[in-house]
Amino acid sequence: MNIIVCIKQVPNTTDVRIDPVTNTLIRDGVESVINPFDAYAIEEAVRLKERCGGKVTAVTMGPPQAETALKEAIGLGCDEAVLVSDRKFAGSDTWATSYTLACAIEKLEAYDVIICGKQASDGDTAQVGPGISTHLDIPQVTYVKKIVEINDKSARVERMTEEGYDVVEVPLPCLFTVVKEINTPRMPSLKGMMRAKSAKIAKWTAADLDADPAALGLDGSPTRVVKIFTPEARKGGEMISGSTDEVAKELVELLKGEVV
């Protein structure tokens, strides 16, 4: 079984800073790590390989330093890795990003399953995984919490919902986005770290992809970031004390004043 796992390198901080001129993340001086949700995708891809046999290929689109994330993925059990990197990809929104990744995946040998984390911590859109499946014209299941059964033709999975979960059967090839409830990511083994250290990462530019140049980067992005700002801090709330009836009465009066 050929499994592809898509990952992203993101800033390792909750203190995200935005360049007011370019409206992009300031990454200088900030440590980068594998997107936390993608760690669950890597683990599930490796478990699937251990369960069914085959190969896991990690793919990412990003700057040259994203190679470190791919080497980490190899240390965690992936067999091969591809870095898709080119200045022509700069400014890509989720649509252009998913298109670029789909072109890279098509360049790889035939695949059975693509696994992505449900969303990236720096964007939180949860759009790239579904976008890849759209460009590849394959079925997708999002928020997967368990792969129940899988063979060379189909898979049966549990998809998390607010009320519980759905059981979904889907034909292969397909794409899954996974949630953290699906597994517990392993730590890299010594053997894995040694293999990662000497691993050769394939590097593809825009010229290596059979892609429409007009669909890449900023030109291929139908959305634009017009403005980013930090909301003003909220003032402290007002505490209401007393009996239940007294609190309810006072709250009603306060709400009346806001409505009027």
C-alpha positions in Angstrom: 0.0 0.0 0.0 1.4 3.4 -1.0 0.6 6.0 1.6 1.3 9.8 1.3 1.3 12.0 4.3 1.2 15.8 3.8 2.8 17.9 6.5 3.6 21.5 7.2 6.3 23.3 9.1 4.9 25.9 11.4 6.2 28.4 14.1 6.6 26.7 17.5 4.9 29.5 19.4 1.6 30.8 20.4 2.9 34.4 20.2 2.3 34.7 16.4 3.6 38.0 15.0 2.3 39.5 11.8 4.2 41.8 9.4 1.9 44.9 9.1 3.2 45.6 5.6 3.0 42.2 4.0 0.3 40.7 6.2 2.3 37.5 6.5 3.7 35.6 9.5 7.1 36.8 10.9 9.1 33.6 11.0 12.6 35.1 11.6 13.9 34.2 15.0 11.1 31.7 15.7 11.7 28.0 16.0 9.8 25.9 13.5 8.3 22.4 14.1 6.0 19.9 12.4 2.4 21.1 12.6 1.0 19.3 15.7 -2.0 17.8 13.9 0.4 16.5 11.2 2.2 14.4 13.9 -0.9 12.3 14.2 -1.1 12.0 10.4 2.5 10.7 10.3 1.8 8.3 13.1 -1.3 6.9 11.4 0.5 6.6 8.1 3.3 4.6 9.7 0.8 2.4 11.6 -1.1 1.8 8.3 2.2 0.7 6.7 2.9 -1.6 9.7 -0.6 -3.0 9.4 -0.8 -3.5 5.6 2.8 -3.2 4.3 3.9 -0.8 1.7 5.6 2.6 1.8 5.0 6.1 3.4 6.1 9.2 1.5 6.0 12.6 3.4 5.4 15.7 1.3 5.5 19.3 2.2 5.5 22.7 0.4 7.6 25.4 2.0 10.9 27.2 2.2 14.2 25.2 2.0 14.4 25.0 5.8 11.2 22.8 5.7 13.6 19.9 4.9 14.2 19.5 8.6 10.5 18.7 9.1 10.8 16.0 6.4 13.9 14.5 8.0 12.0 14.4 11.3 9.1 12.6 9.5 11.6 10.0 8.2 12.9 9.6 11.8 9.4 8.8 12.8 9.0 6.0 10.3 8.3 7.6 6.8 10.3 5.9 4.0 10.8 8.8 1.6 10.2 12.6 1.5 9.6 15.3 -1.1 10.1 19.0 -0.5 8.2 21.2 -2.9 9.9 24.6 -2.8 10.1 27.6 -5.2 9.8 31.3 -4.9 7.0 31.0 -7.4 4.8 29.4 -4.7 5.1 32.5 -2.5 1.8 34.1 -1.5 -0.2 30.9 -2.0 -3.5 30.7 -0.3 -5.1 27.4 0.6 -6.4 26.9 -2.9 -3.1 27.4 -4.6 -1.3 25.4 -1.9 -3.6 22.4 -2.3 -3.2 22.7 -6.1 0.6 22.7 -5.8 0.6 19.7 -3.4 -1.9 17.8 -5.7 0.5 18.3 -8.7 3.4 17.0 -6.6 1.3 13.9 -5.5 0.4 13.2 -9.1 4.1 13.2 -10.0 4.6 10.4 -7.4 3.8 6.8 -8.2 0.3 5.5 -7.7 -1.0 6.0 -4.2 -3.8 4.4 -2.2 -4.3 6.8 0.7 -3.4 10.4 1.5 -3.4 11.4 5.1 -3.3 15.0 6.4 -3.7 16.6 9.8 -7.1 18.2 10.2 -5.7 21.7 10.1 -2.5 23.8 10.6 -1.8 25.7 13.8 -0.7 28.8 12.0 -3.8 29.1 9.7 -6.5 27.0 11.3 -8.5 26.9 8.0 -8.7 23.1 7.6 -9.0 23.7 3.9 -5.8 22.3 2.3 -6.6 18.6 2.8 -10.0 18.8 1.3 -8.6 21.0 -1.4 -6.0 18.4 -2.4 -8.8 15.8 -2.8 -10.8 18.2 -4.9 -7.9 18.8 -7.3 -7.1 15.1 -7.5 -10.8 14.3 -7.9 -10.8 11.6 -5.2 -13.1 11.0 -2.2 -12.3 12.5 1.2 -13.3 11.9 4.8 -12.5 14.6 7.3 -12.1 14.4 11.1 -11.2 10.7 11.0 -10.7 9.3 14.5 -10.2 5.6 13.6 -9.4 3.5 10.5 -11.5 0.5 11.3 -10.9 -1.6 8.2 -8.9 -1.1 5.0 -8.0 -3.2 2.0 -6.8 -2.6 -1.5 -10.3 -1.4 -2.7 -12.0 0.4 0.2 -11.7 1.6 3.8 -14.2 1.9 6.7 -13.5 4.7 9.1 -15.0 6.5 12.1 -15.5 10.2 11.5 -15.8 12.4 14.6 -18.9 14.6 14.9 -20.2 16.9 17.7 -22.7 14.2 18.7 -20.3 11.2 18.5 -19.1 9.7 15.3 -20.2 8.5 11.8 -19.1 5.3 10.3 -18.1 5.9 6.7 -17.0 3.5 3.9 -15.0 5.0 1.1 -13.3 3.6 -2.0 -9.6 3.9 -2.6 -7.7 6.0 -3.5 -8.9 8.5 -1.0 -7.8 11.3 1.4 -8.3 11.4 5.2 -7.8 14.3 7.5 -7.2 13.0 11.1 -7.9 14.4 14.6 -5.7 13.9 17.6 -8.0 11.2 19.0 -6.8 8.8 16.4 -3.5 7.8 18.1 -0.6 8.8 20.2 2.4 9.8 18.2 5.6 7.8 18.9 9.0 9.2 19.7 11.7 8.8 17.0 13.9 5.7 17.5 17.7 5.8 17.5 17.6 3.8 14.2 15.1 6.2 12.8 17.2 9.3 13.7 20.2 7.7 12.1 18.3 7.0 9.0 16.9 10.5 8.9 20.3 12.0 9.3 21.6 10.4 6.0 18.2 10.6 4.2 18.2 12.2 0.8 15.2 14.5 0.4 13.8 15.0 -3.1 13.5 18.7 -3.9 11.0 19.8 -6.6 10.5 23.3 -8.0 7.7 24.7 -10.1 9.5 23.5 -13.2 9.4 19.9 -12.0 5.6 19.9 -11.7 3.2 19.6 -14.5 1.4 22.6 -13.2 -0.3 25.7 -14.7 2.0 28.6 -13.8 -1.1 30.9 -13.5 -2.4 28.7 -10.8 0.7 28.9 -8.5 1.5 31.4 -5.8 -0.1 34.7 -5.5 -1.4 34.7 -9.1 -3.2 31.4 -8.5 -4.7 32.5 -5.2 -8.4 33.7 -5.4 -8.2 35.1 -1.9 -6.1 37.9 -0.5 -5.3 39.0 3.1 -6.5 42.6 3.1 -5.9 43.4 6.7 -4.7 41.7 9.9 -5.0 43.3 13.3 -5.0 42.4 17.0 -8.4 42.9 18.6 -8.4 45.3 21.6 -8.4 43.6 24.9 -11.8 43.2 26.5 -12.6 45.1 29.7 -13.3 43.1 32.8 -16.9 41.7 33.1 -19.4 42.8 35.8 -20.1 40.4 38.6 -23.7 40.0 39.8 -24.3 38.6 43.3 -27.3 37.7 45.3 -30.0 35.0 45.1 -31.0 33.3 41.9 -34.1 35.4 41.6 -32.2 38.6 42.4 -29.4 37.8 39.9 -32.0 36.9 37.2 -33.9 40.1 37.7 -30.8 42.3 37.6 -29.5 40.5 34.5 -32.8 41.0 32.7 -32.6 44.8 33.4 -29.1 45.0 32.2 -30.0 43.2 28.9 -33.0 45.5 28.4 -30.6 48.4 28.6 -28.4 46.9 25.9 -31.3 46.1 23.6 -32.8 49.6 23.9 
